[in-house]
Amino acid sequence: MTISIDSHSGFCFGVTRAIEAAESELTNGPLYCLGDIVHNGQEVKRLEIKGLQTIDYDDLRTLPSHSRVLLRAHGEPPSTYWIAQQRGIEIIDATCPVVKKLQDRIRACYEAHKNDEPQPPQIVIYGKPGHAEVIGLQGQTNNTAIVIESAEQLDRLDFTRPIYLFSQTTKSVEGFNALVEAIKSRLNKVSPLVGEPEGVSASFEYHDTICRNVANRVAELQAFARANDIVIFVGGTKSSNARVLYEKCVEANPNTLFIFSPDELEEKLSTFNFQLSTLKVGICGATSTPLWLMERVSERLSAS
Ligand code: SF4
């Protein structure tokens, strides 16, 4: 059996930056992280052993003043900064600069158009409802932004009002483009606005704000998947990026299996009716998958 690890898999720069900030700040005393620092349970556990304590919003409201709280790469809504300020909590802001820039763009759009007459605009986010990054983005619009996951949910929009579309950074480019086309097609079908000449409908602005750290990995990942007989995709069960990239691997090589820990390996492999000793096995992962975890999977496989 030949085993290789995809050299393009593993932490993106935003996650690397947040984890480096946590490790460096841990040397200065107790440190809390608001939510899992990364959507990978194994990496969260590693940092917890080093002293990082994961907290939720309820904990944030009861922490003693001067506590130090790290904000992860996904970013936070303005309300989090406000709570921290009220409680005298020190924020260590590890929001990914790409996410920060997107938050600023959405806030600028909201501020510029919130009082538009006669048609108040709709800010739409193509993303996963309830995802930490999406909560941070919605917060820039005073929680007025509409979050949709696919064209099937377009009935939630009013096609007689202006639409400003943005994307969560880890969504797929194809999904975003399909949504843009579906919105355009619905706009062409609505009645013209009152008082406007026939054929004039609400305005539509769209901004492809997908992070190229994720999007550019797809082609490399699919090439890697095709070059192997079996692909083992290692990712966290809560990671949307892992889900997107895993599906891309399956498209390129249907013999792809998803695991979150080396302990799952034997059971998942038993579903394949192959003689492993003659095969090329590739190991890859998401932007939230640590290299050390993929190496453990490789070691486990070699020993099997
Ligand atoms: S995927 Fe992109 S936007 Fe998200 S944390 Fe990584 S570098 Fe930042």
py3Dmol code that shows the C-alpha trace and the ligand (Angstrom):
import py3Dmol

protein = """\
ATOM      1  CA  MET A   1       0.000   0.000   0.000  1.00  0.00           C
ATOM      2  CA  THR A   2       1.237   3.511  -0.842  1.00  0.00           C
ATOM      3  CA  ILE A   3       0.127   6.239   1.562  1.00  0.00           C
ATOM      4  CA  SER A   4       0.409   9.963   0.899  1.00  0.00           C
ATOM      5  CA  ILE A   5      -0.871  13.112   2.596  1.00  0.00           C
ATOM      6  CA  ASP A   6      -2.163  15.938   0.409  1.00  0.00           C
ATOM      7  CA  SER A   7       0.326  18.804   0.704  1.00  0.00           C
ATOM      8  CA  HIS A   8      -2.460  21.377   0.108  1.00  0.00           C
ATOM      9  CA  SER A   9      -4.679  20.155   2.969  1.00  0.00           C
ATOM     10  CA  GLY A  10      -4.628  21.470   6.507  1.00  0.00           C
ATOM     11  CA  PHE A  11      -5.116  24.776   8.291  1.00  0.00           C
ATOM     12  CA  CYS A  12      -5.710  27.892   6.234  1.00  0.00           C
ATOM     13  CA  PHE A  13      -3.833  31.010   7.224  1.00  0.00           C
ATOM     14  CA  GLY A  14      -6.759  32.414   9.268  1.00  0.00           C
ATOM     15  CA  VAL A  15      -6.965  29.304  11.451  1.00  0.00           C
ATOM     16  CA  THR A  16      -3.168  29.053  11.774  1.00  0.00           C
ATOM     17  CA  ARG A  17      -3.088  32.679  12.905  1.00  0.00           C
ATOM     18  CA  ALA A  18      -5.812  32.110  15.556  1.00  0.00           C
ATOM     19  CA  ILE A  19      -4.113  28.993  16.937  1.00  0.00           C
ATOM     20  CA  GLU A  20      -0.732  30.728  17.070  1.00  0.00           C
ATOM     21  CA  ALA A  21      -2.375  33.623  18.933  1.00  0.00           C
ATOM     22  CA  ALA A  22      -3.901  31.173  21.441  1.00  0.00           C
ATOM     23  CA  GLU A  23      -0.623  29.338  22.023  1.00  0.00           C
ATOM     24  CA  SER A  24       1.278  32.578  22.457  1.00  0.00           C
ATOM     25  CA  GLU A  25      -1.343  34.138  24.801  1.00  0.00           C
ATOM     26  CA  LEU A  26      -1.508  30.966  26.910  1.00  0.00           C
ATOM     27  CA  THR A  27       2.052  31.696  28.040  1.00  0.00           C
ATOM     28  CA  ASN A  28       0.702  34.883  29.719  1.00  0.00           C
ATOM     29  CA  GLY A  29      -1.895  33.164  31.915  1.00  0.00           C
ATOM     30  CA  PRO A  30      -5.474  31.853  31.787  1.00  0.00           C
ATOM     31  CA  LEU A  31      -7.189  32.239  28.438  1.00  0.00           C
ATOM     32  CA  TYR A  32     -10.765  31.607  27.316  1.00  0.00           C
ATOM     33  CA  CYS A  33     -11.950  31.062  23.763  1.00  0.00           C
ATOM     34  CA  LEU A  34     -15.503  32.003  22.781  1.00  0.00           C
ATOM     35  CA  GLY A  35     -16.678  28.835  20.983  1.00  0.00           C
ATOM     36  CA  ASP A  36     -14.451  26.075  19.610  1.00  0.00           C
ATOM     37  CA  ILE A  37     -11.287  27.684  18.266  1.00  0.00           C
ATOM     38  CA  VAL A  38     -11.563  25.504  15.172  1.00  0.00           C
ATOM     39  CA  HIS A  39     -14.209  23.058  13.950  1.00  0.00           C
ATOM     40  CA  ASN A  40     -12.052  20.107  14.781  1.00  0.00           C
ATOM     41  CA  GLY A  41     -12.650  18.329  18.075  1.00  0.00           C
ATOM     42  CA  GLN A  42      -9.166  16.777  18.171  1.00  0.00           C
ATOM     43  CA  GLU A  43      -7.403  20.147  17.863  1.00  0.00           C
ATOM     44  CA  VAL A  44      -9.738  21.705  20.441  1.00  0.00           C
ATOM     45  CA  LYS A  45      -8.787  18.908  22.844  1.00  0.00           C
ATOM     46  CA  ARG A  46      -5.054  19.471  22.222  1.00  0.00           C
ATOM     47  CA  LEU A  47      -5.356  23.165  23.102  1.00  0.00           C
ATOM     48  CA  GLU A  48      -7.572  22.479  26.119  1.00  0.00           C
ATOM     49  CA  ILE A  49      -4.809  20.293  27.521  1.00  0.00           C
ATOM     50  CA  LYS A  50      -2.514  23.337  27.175  1.00  0.00           C
ATOM     51  CA  GLY A  51      -5.008  25.384  29.229  1.00  0.00           C
ATOM     52  CA  LEU A  52      -7.354  26.994  26.690  1.00  0.00           C
ATOM     53  CA  GLN A  53     -10.901  27.015  28.117  1.00  0.00           C
ATOM     54  CA  THR A  54     -13.776  27.033  25.657  1.00  0.00           C
ATOM     55  CA  ILE A  55     -16.752  29.129  26.768  1.00  0.00           C
ATOM     56  CA  ASP A  56     -20.160  30.109  25.376  1.00  0.00           C
ATOM     57  CA  TYR A  57     -22.111  33.372  25.399  1.00  0.00           C
ATOM     58  CA  ASP A  58     -23.671  32.646  28.822  1.00  0.00           C
ATOM     59  CA  ASP A  59     -20.188  32.163  30.279  1.00  0.00           C
ATOM     60  CA  LEU A  60     -19.042  35.432  28.691  1.00  0.00           C
ATOM     61  CA  ARG A  61     -21.730  37.296  30.639  1.00  0.00           C
ATOM     62  CA  THR A  62     -20.533  35.879  33.955  1.00  0.00           C
ATOM     63  CA  LEU A  63     -16.723  35.929  33.604  1.00  0.00           C
ATOM     64  CA  PRO A  64     -14.860  38.065  36.130  1.00  0.00           C
ATOM     65  CA  SER A  65     -13.617  41.412  34.798  1.00  0.00           C
ATOM     66  CA  HIS A  66     -10.069  41.425  33.355  1.00  0.00           C
ATOM     67  CA  SER A  67     -10.541  37.857  32.073  1.00  0.00           C
ATOM     68  CA  ARG A  68      -8.898  37.379  28.685  1.00  0.00           C
ATOM     69  CA  VAL A  69     -11.092  36.042  25.873  1.00  0.00           C
ATOM     70  CA  LEU A  70      -9.849  35.067  22.430  1.00  0.00           C
ATOM     71  CA  LEU A  71     -12.182  35.579  19.465  1.00  0.00           C
ATOM     72  CA  ARG A  72     -11.602  32.879  16.855  1.00  0.00           C
ATOM     73  CA  ALA A  73     -11.074  33.266  13.093  1.00  0.00           C
ATOM     74  CA  HIS A  74     -14.843  33.150  12.355  1.00  0.00           C
ATOM     75  CA  GLY A  75     -15.363  36.588  13.890  1.00  0.00           C
ATOM     76  CA  GLU A  76     -18.107  37.907  16.150  1.00  0.00           C
ATOM     77  CA  PRO A  77     -21.050  40.321  15.926  1.00  0.00           C
ATOM     78  CA  PRO A  78     -20.716  43.812  17.457  1.00  0.00           C
ATOM     79  CA  SER A  79     -22.786  42.668  20.476  1.00  0.00           C
ATOM     80  CA  THR A  80     -19.909  40.440  21.651  1.00  0.00           C
ATOM     81  CA  TYR A  81     -17.492  43.391  21.772  1.00  0.00           C
ATOM     82  CA  TRP A  82     -20.143  45.417  23.588  1.00  0.00           C
ATOM     83  CA  ILE A  83     -20.670  42.725  26.266  1.00  0.00           C
ATOM     84  CA  ALA A  84     -16.898  42.407  26.751  1.00  0.00           C
ATOM     85  CA  GLN A  85     -16.533  46.145  27.128  1.00  0.00           C
ATOM     86  CA  GLN A  86     -19.389  46.329  29.657  1.00  0.00           C
ATOM     87  CA  ARG A  87     -17.854  43.553  31.731  1.00  0.00           C
ATOM     88  CA  GLY A  88     -14.243  44.790  31.574  1.00  0.00           C
ATOM     89  CA  ILE A  89     -13.118  41.703  29.659  1.00  0.00           C
ATOM     90  CA  GLU A  90      -9.946  41.858  27.599  1.00  0.00           C
ATOM     91  CA  ILE A  91     -10.507  40.735  24.000  1.00  0.00           C
ATOM     92  CA  ILE A  92      -7.761  39.044  22.006  1.00  0.00           C
ATOM     93  CA  ASP A  93      -9.160  39.406  18.530  1.00  0.00           C
ATOM     94  CA  ALA A  94      -8.026  36.600  16.227  1.00  0.00           C
ATOM     95  CA  THR A  95     -10.759  37.222  13.640  1.00  0.00           C
ATOM     96  CA  CYS A  96      -9.361  36.250  10.246  1.00  0.00           C
ATOM     97  CA  PRO A  97      -8.536  39.439   8.266  1.00  0.00           C
ATOM     98  CA  VAL A  98     -10.557  38.063   5.320  1.00  0.00           C
ATOM     99  CA  VAL A  99     -13.644  37.714   7.528  1.00  0.00           C
ATOM    100  CA  LYS A 100     -13.022  41.131   9.112  1.00  0.00           C
ATOM    101  CA  LYS A 101     -12.962  42.728   5.661  1.00  0.00           C
ATOM    102  CA  LEU A 102     -16.238  41.005   4.757  1.00  0.00           C
ATOM    103  CA  GLN A 103     -17.852  42.207   7.992  1.00  0.00           C
ATOM    104  CA  ASP A 104     -16.766  45.761   7.146  1.00  0.00           C
ATOM    105  CA  ARG A 105     -18.215  45.516   3.617  1.00  0.00           C
ATOM    106  CA  ILE A 106     -21.553  44.239   4.872  1.00  0.00           C
ATOM    107  CA  ARG A 107     -21.738  46.899   7.577  1.00  0.00           C
ATOM    108  CA  ALA A 108     -20.886  49.635   5.032  1.00  0.00           C
ATOM    109  CA  CYS A 109     -23.628  48.337   2.698  1.00  0.00           C
ATOM    110  CA  TYR A 110     -26.149  48.244   5.547  1.00  0.00           C
ATOM    111  CA  GLU A 111     -25.285  51.746   6.745  1.00  0.00           C
ATOM    112  CA  ALA A 112     -25.407  53.160   3.215  1.00  0.00           C
ATOM    113  CA  HIS A 113     -28.833  51.716   2.372  1.00  0.00           C
ATOM    114  CA  LYS A 114     -30.766  51.128   5.585  1.00  0.00           C
ATOM    115  CA  ASN A 115     -32.844  54.290   5.155  1.00  0.00           C
ATOM    116  CA  ASP A 116     -33.381  54.005   1.388  1.00  0.00           C
ATOM    117  CA  GLU A 117     -36.882  55.023   0.269  1.00  0.00           C
ATOM    118  CA  PRO A 118     -39.337  53.921  -1.010  1.00  0.00           C
ATOM    119  CA  GLN A 119     -37.980  50.358  -1.120  1.00  0.00           C
ATOM    120  CA  PRO A 120     -35.911  49.322   1.903  1.00  0.00           C
ATOM    121  CA  PRO A 121     -33.145  46.996   0.663  1.00  0.00           C
ATOM    122  CA  GLN A 122     -32.526  43.364   1.562  1.00  0.00           C
ATOM    123  CA  ILE A 123     -29.038  42.246   2.497  1.00  0.00           C
ATOM    124  CA  VAL A 124     -28.802  38.541   1.730  1.00  0.00           C
ATOM    125  CA  ILE A 125     -26.067  36.205   2.954  1.00  0.00           C
ATOM    126  CA  TYR A 126     -25.491  32.932   1.151  1.00  0.00           C
ATOM    127  CA  GLY A 127     -24.476  30.813   4.109  1.00  0.00           C
ATOM    128  CA  LYS A 128     -25.380  28.318   6.771  1.00  0.00           C
ATOM    129  CA  PRO A 129     -27.891  29.658   9.317  1.00  0.00           C
ATOM    130  CA  GLY A 130     -26.467  29.594  12.824  1.00  0.00           C
ATOM    131  CA  HIS A 131     -22.848  29.194  11.671  1.00  0.00           C
ATOM    132  CA  ALA A 132     -20.514  31.318  13.810  1.00  0.00           C
ATOM    133  CA  GLU A 133     -19.219  33.355  10.871  1.00  0.00           C
ATOM    134  CA  VAL A 134     -22.771  33.976   9.631  1.00  0.00           C
ATOM    135  CA  ILE A 135     -23.885  35.171  13.082  1.00  0.00           C
ATOM    136  CA  GLY A 136     -20.992  37.650  12.985  1.00  0.00           C
ATOM    137  CA  LEU A 137     -22.017  38.834   9.505  1.00  0.00           C
ATOM    138  CA  GLN A 138     -25.704  39.195  10.417  1.00  0.00           C
ATOM    139  CA  GLY A 139     -24.668  41.274  13.407  1.00  0.00           C
ATOM    140  CA  GLN A 140     -23.251  43.917  11.040  1.00  0.00           C
ATOM    141  CA  THR A 141     -26.816  44.548   9.802  1.00  0.00           C
ATOM    142  CA  ASN A 142     -28.478  44.705  13.210  1.00  0.00           C
ATOM    143  CA  ASN A 143     -29.576  41.121  12.447  1.00  0.00           C
ATOM    144  CA  THR A 144     -31.734  42.197   9.510  1.00  0.00           C
ATOM    145  CA  ALA A 145     -29.786  40.216   6.878  1.00  0.00           C
ATOM    146  CA  ILE A 146     -31.593  37.228   5.359  1.00  0.00           C
ATOM    147  CA  VAL A 147     -29.552  34.007   5.335  1.00  0.00           C
ATOM    148  CA  ILE A 148     -30.263  31.490   2.588  1.00  0.00           C
ATOM    149  CA  GLU A 149     -28.552  28.217   1.797  1.00  0.00           C
ATOM    150  CA  SER A 150     -29.869  27.537  -1.701  1.00  0.00           C
ATOM    151  CA  ALA A 151     -32.101  28.702  -4.547  1.00  0.00           C
ATOM    152  CA  GLU A 152     -34.950  26.624  -3.034  1.00  0.00           C
ATOM    153  CA  GLN A 153     -35.232  29.262  -0.302  1.00  0.00           C
ATOM    154  CA  LEU A 154     -35.627  32.241  -2.642  1.00  0.00           C
ATOM    155  CA  ASP A 155     -39.310  32.620  -1.783  1.00  0.00           C
ATOM    156  CA  ARG A 156     -38.088  34.323   1.376  1.00  0.00           C
ATOM    157  CA  LEU A 157     -36.963  37.331  -0.709  1.00  0.00           C
ATOM    158  CA  ASP A 158     -39.124  40.163  -1.973  1.00  0.00           C
ATOM    159  CA  PHE A 159     -38.228  40.590  -5.640  1.00  0.00           C
ATOM    160  CA  THR A 160     -39.690  44.084  -5.809  1.00  0.00           C
ATOM    161  CA  ARG A 161     -37.044  45.372  -3.363  1.00  0.00           C
ATOM    162  CA  PRO A 162     -33.299  45.891  -3.982  1.00  0.00           C
ATOM    163  CA  ILE A 163     -31.115  42.877  -3.157  1.00  0.00           C
ATOM    164  CA  TYR A 164     -27.481  42.977  -2.013  1.00  0.00           C
ATOM    165  CA  LEU A 165     -25.988  39.482  -1.950  1.00  0.00           C
ATOM    166  CA  PHE A 166     -22.819  38.421  -0.090  1.00  0.00           C
ATOM    167  CA  SER A 167     -21.430  34.971   0.720  1.00  0.00           C
ATOM    168  CA  GLN A 168     -20.087  33.249   3.801  1.00  0.00           C
ATOM    169  CA  THR A 169     -16.363  32.778   3.082  1.00  0.00           C
ATOM    170  CA  THR A 170     -16.429  28.977   3.024  1.00  0.00           C
ATOM    171  CA  LYS A 171     -19.361  28.357   0.665  1.00  0.00           C
ATOM    172  CA  SER A 172     -18.811  26.873  -2.786  1.00  0.00           C
ATOM    173  CA  VAL A 173     -18.302  29.135  -5.805  1.00  0.00           C
ATOM    174  CA  GLU A 174     -20.634  26.965  -7.931  1.00  0.00           C
ATOM    175  CA  GLY A 175     -23.408  27.249  -5.344  1.00  0.00           C
ATOM    176  CA  PHE A 176     -22.985  31.030  -5.232  1.00  0.00           C
ATOM    177  CA  ASN A 177     -23.042  31.365  -9.030  1.00  0.00           C
ATOM    178  CA  ALA A 178     -26.154  29.178  -9.232  1.00  0.00           C
ATOM    179  CA  LEU A 179     -27.862  31.390  -6.661  1.00  0.00           C
ATOM    180  CA  VAL A 180     -26.950  34.550  -8.605  1.00  0.00           C
ATOM    181  CA  GLU A 181     -28.460  33.088 -11.783  1.00  0.00           C
ATOM    182  CA  ALA A 182     -31.616  31.984  -9.933  1.00  0.00           C
ATOM    183  CA  ILE A 183     -32.087  35.486  -8.477  1.00  0.00           C
ATOM    184  CA  LYS A 184     -31.566  37.103 -11.898  1.00  0.00           C
ATOM    185  CA  SER A 185     -34.118  34.798 -13.424  1.00  0.00           C
ATOM    186  CA  ARG A 186     -36.690  35.537 -10.689  1.00  0.00           C
ATOM    187  CA  LEU A 187     -36.086  39.292 -11.103  1.00  0.00           C
ATOM    188  CA  ASN A 188     -36.797  39.040 -14.820  1.00  0.00           C
ATOM    189  CA  LYS A 189     -40.158  37.482 -14.031  1.00  0.00           C
ATOM    190  CA  VAL A 190     -41.471  40.010 -11.480  1.00  0.00           C
ATOM    191  CA  SER A 191     -43.809  42.816 -12.475  1.00  0.00           C
ATOM    192  CA  PRO A 192     -42.144  46.165 -13.094  1.00  0.00           C
ATOM    193  CA  LEU A 193     -41.995  48.498 -10.119  1.00  0.00           C
ATOM    194  CA  VAL A 194     -44.933  50.873  -9.757  1.00  0.00           C
ATOM    195  CA  GLY A 195     -44.279  53.995 -11.824  1.00  0.00           C
ATOM    196  CA  GLU A 196     -41.336  52.426 -13.706  1.00  0.00           C
ATOM    197  CA  PRO A 197     -41.380  51.594 -17.417  1.00  0.00           C
ATOM    198  CA  GLU A 198     -42.088  47.964 -18.255  1.00  0.00           C
ATOM    199  CA  GLY A 199     -39.135  45.612 -17.765  1.00  0.00           C
ATOM    200  CA  VAL A 200     -37.574  47.578 -14.896  1.00  0.00           C
ATOM    201  CA  SER A 201     -37.352  45.553 -11.685  1.00  0.00           C
ATOM    202  CA  ALA A 202     -35.558  45.877  -8.381  1.00  0.00           C
ATOM    203  CA  SER A 203     -31.775  46.328  -8.435  1.00  0.00           C
ATOM    204  CA  PHE A 204     -29.505  43.403  -7.644  1.00  0.00           C
ATOM    205  CA  GLU A 205     -25.877  43.690  -6.537  1.00  0.00           C
ATOM    206  CA  TYR A 206     -23.856  40.597  -5.771  1.00  0.00           C
ATOM    207  CA  HIS A 207     -20.450  40.216  -4.245  1.00  0.00           C
ATOM    208  CA  ASP A 208     -18.524  36.956  -4.468  1.00  0.00           C
ATOM    209  CA  THR A 209     -16.894  37.030  -1.029  1.00  0.00           C
ATOM    210  CA  ILE A 210     -15.813  33.383  -0.952  1.00  0.00           C
ATOM    211  CA  CYS A 211     -12.331  32.932   0.483  1.00  0.00           C
ATOM    212  CA  ARG A 212      -9.900  31.760  -2.161  1.00  0.00           C
ATOM    213  CA  ASN A 213      -7.984  29.842   0.519  1.00  0.00           C
ATOM    214  CA  VAL A 214     -10.909  27.434   0.293  1.00  0.00           C
ATOM    215  CA  ALA A 215     -12.064  27.824  -3.306  1.00  0.00           C
ATOM    216  CA  ASN A 216      -8.565  27.416  -4.763  1.00  0.00           C
ATOM    217  CA  ARG A 217      -8.103  24.172  -2.899  1.00  0.00           C
ATOM    218  CA  VAL A 218     -10.865  22.414  -4.765  1.00  0.00           C
ATOM    219  CA  ALA A 219      -8.961  21.797  -8.021  1.00  0.00           C
ATOM    220  CA  GLU A 220      -5.841  20.615  -6.145  1.00  0.00           C
ATOM    221  CA  LEU A 221      -7.886  18.387  -3.872  1.00  0.00           C
ATOM    222  CA  GLN A 222      -9.763  16.818  -6.773  1.00  0.00           C
ATOM    223  CA  ALA A 223      -6.503  16.155  -8.627  1.00  0.00           C
ATOM    224  CA  PHE A 224      -5.162  14.476  -5.471  1.00  0.00           C
ATOM    225  CA  ALA A 225      -8.356  12.413  -5.099  1.00  0.00           C
ATOM    226  CA  ARG A 226      -8.171  11.228  -8.718  1.00  0.00           C
ATOM    227  CA  ALA A 227      -4.527  10.225  -8.295  1.00  0.00           C
ATOM    228  CA  ASN A 228      -5.406   7.783  -5.490  1.00  0.00           C
ATOM    229  CA  ASP A 229      -7.457   4.582  -5.386  1.00  0.00           C
ATOM    230  CA  ILE A 230      -8.935   5.366  -1.977  1.00  0.00           C
ATOM    231  CA  VAL A 231      -9.182   8.752  -0.295  1.00  0.00           C
ATOM    232  CA  ILE A 232      -9.506   9.268   3.444  1.00  0.00           C
ATOM    233  CA  PHE A 233     -10.888  12.711   4.191  1.00  0.00           C
ATOM    234  CA  VAL A 234     -10.218  13.834   7.770  1.00  0.00           C
ATOM    235  CA  GLY A 235     -12.476  16.592   9.073  1.00  0.00           C
ATOM    236  CA  GLY A 236     -14.521  17.845  11.998  1.00  0.00           C
ATOM    237  CA  THR A 237     -18.212  16.973  12.027  1.00  0.00           C
ATOM    238  CA  LYS A 238     -19.125  20.643  12.722  1.00  0.00           C
ATOM    239  CA  SER A 239     -17.040  22.083   9.878  1.00  0.00           C
ATOM    240  CA  SER A 240     -18.915  23.389   6.815  1.00  0.00           C
ATOM    241  CA  ASN A 241     -15.640  23.683   4.954  1.00  0.00           C
ATOM    242  CA  ALA A 242     -14.969  19.980   5.620  1.00  0.00           C
ATOM    243  CA  ARG A 243     -18.408  19.084   4.261  1.00  0.00           C
ATOM    244  CA  VAL A 244     -17.879  21.153   1.064  1.00  0.00           C
ATOM    245  CA  LEU A 245     -14.372  19.781   0.406  1.00  0.00           C
ATOM    246  CA  TYR A 246     -15.380  16.199   1.206  1.00  0.00           C
ATOM    247  CA  GLU A 247     -18.169  16.399  -1.389  1.00  0.00           C
ATOM    248  CA  LYS A 248     -15.668  17.703  -3.942  1.00  0.00           C
ATOM    249  CA  CYS A 249     -13.431  14.702  -3.205  1.00  0.00           C
ATOM    250  CA  VAL A 250     -16.354  12.307  -3.678  1.00  0.00           C
ATOM    251  CA  GLU A 251     -17.104  13.937  -7.057  1.00  0.00           C
ATOM    252  CA  ALA A 252     -13.516  13.250  -8.141  1.00  0.00           C
ATOM    253  CA  ASN A 253     -13.225   9.824  -6.535  1.00  0.00           C
ATOM    254  CA  PRO A 254     -16.314   7.985  -5.211  1.00  0.00           C
ATOM    255  CA  ASN A 255     -14.026   5.794  -3.078  1.00  0.00           C
ATOM    256  CA  THR A 256     -13.667   8.586  -0.529  1.00  0.00           C
ATOM    257  CA  LEU A 257     -14.510   8.117   3.122  1.00  0.00           C
ATOM    258  CA  PHE A 258     -14.940  10.720   5.847  1.00  0.00           C
ATOM    259  CA  ILE A 259     -13.477  10.277   9.320  1.00  0.00           C
ATOM    260  CA  PHE A 260     -12.997  12.681  12.211  1.00  0.00           C
ATOM    261  CA  SER A 261     -10.547  10.529  14.173  1.00  0.00           C
ATOM    262  CA  PRO A 262      -8.039   7.728  13.454  1.00  0.00           C
ATOM    263  CA  ASP A 263     -10.192   5.537  15.734  1.00  0.00           C
ATOM    264  CA  GLU A 264     -12.866   5.385  13.037  1.00  0.00           C
ATOM    265  CA  LEU A 265     -10.476   4.124  10.400  1.00  0.00           C
ATOM    266  CA  GLU A 266     -10.861   0.345  10.628  1.00  0.00           C
ATOM    267  CA  GLU A 267     -14.658   0.433  10.757  1.00  0.00           C
ATOM    268  CA  LYS A 268     -14.987   2.806   7.790  1.00  0.00           C
ATOM    269  CA  LEU A 269     -12.403   0.942   5.722  1.00  0.00           C
ATOM    270  CA  SER A 270     -14.275  -2.315   6.264  1.00  0.00           C
ATOM    271  CA  THR A 271     -17.067  -0.898   4.060  1.00  0.00           C
ATOM    272  CA  PHE A 272     -14.655  -1.028   1.094  1.00  0.00           C
ATOM    273  CA  ASN A 273     -14.273  -4.378  -0.543  1.00  0.00           C
ATOM    274  CA  PHE A 274     -10.640  -3.853  -1.590  1.00  0.00           C
ATOM    275  CA  GLN A 275      -7.279  -5.458  -0.954  1.00  0.00           C
ATOM    276  CA  LEU A 276      -5.571  -2.412   0.568  1.00  0.00           C
ATOM    277  CA  SER A 277      -2.046  -3.746   0.237  1.00  0.00           C
ATOM    278  CA  THR A 278      -2.022  -3.122  -3.505  1.00  0.00           C
ATOM    279  CA  LEU A 279      -3.613   0.307  -3.471  1.00  0.00           C
ATOM    280  CA  LYS A 280      -2.669   3.969  -3.376  1.00  0.00           C
ATOM    281  CA  VAL A 281      -4.339   5.602  -0.373  1.00  0.00           C
ATOM    282  CA  GLY A 282      -4.481   9.394  -0.115  1.00  0.00           C
ATOM    283  CA  ILE A 283      -5.172  11.312   3.104  1.00  0.00           C
ATOM    284  CA  CYS A 284      -6.493  14.846   2.955  1.00  0.00           C
ATOM    285  CA  GLY A 285      -8.556  17.273   5.005  1.00  0.00           C
ATOM    286  CA  ALA A 286     -10.240  20.653   5.406  1.00  0.00           C
ATOM    287  CA  THR A 287      -8.910  24.094   6.321  1.00  0.00           C
ATOM    288  CA  SER A 288      -9.717  23.144   9.929  1.00  0.00           C
ATOM    289  CA  THR A 289      -7.875  19.789   9.892  1.00  0.00           C
ATOM    290  CA  PRO A 290      -4.493  19.802  11.667  1.00  0.00           C
ATOM    291  CA  LEU A 291      -1.562  18.183   9.880  1.00  0.00           C
ATOM    292  CA  TRP A 292      -0.721  16.165  13.004  1.00  0.00           C
ATOM    293  CA  LEU A 293      -4.130  14.471  12.794  1.00  0.00           C
ATOM    294  CA  MET A 294      -3.628  13.458   9.161  1.00  0.00           C
ATOM    295  CA  GLU A 295      -0.188  12.109  10.167  1.00  0.00           C
ATOM    296  CA  ARG A 296      -1.812  10.011  12.919  1.00  0.00           C
ATOM    297  CA  VAL A 297      -4.214   8.563  10.363  1.00  0.00           C
ATOM    298  CA  SER A 298      -1.250   7.732   8.129  1.00  0.00           C
ATOM    299  CA  GLU A 299       0.580   5.997  11.009  1.00  0.00           C
ATOM    300  CA  ARG A 300      -2.539   4.029  11.935  1.00  0.00           C
ATOM    301  CA  LEU A 301      -2.977   2.936   8.356  1.00  0.00           C
ATOM    302  CA  SER A 302       0.665   1.845   8.037  1.00  0.00           C
ATOM    303  CA  ALA A 303       0.290  -0.244  11.197  1.00  0.00           C
ATOM    304  CA  SER A 304      -2.935  -1.926  10.053  1.00  0.00           C
TER     305      SER A 304
END
"""
ligand_1 = """\
8
SF4
S -11.109 29.947 5.182
Fe -10.354 31.950 4.520
S -11.701 33.405 5.549
Fe -11.965 31.453 6.596
S -10.476 31.541 8.276
Fe -9.462 30.537 6.562
S -8.342 32.200 5.515
Fe -9.893 33.138 6.826
"""
view = py3Dmol.view(width=600, height=400)
view.addModel(protein, "pdb")
view.setStyle({"model": 0}, {"cartoon": {"style": "trace"}})
view.addModel(ligand_1, "xyz")
view.setStyle({"model": 1}, {"stick": {}})
view.zoomTo()
view.show()
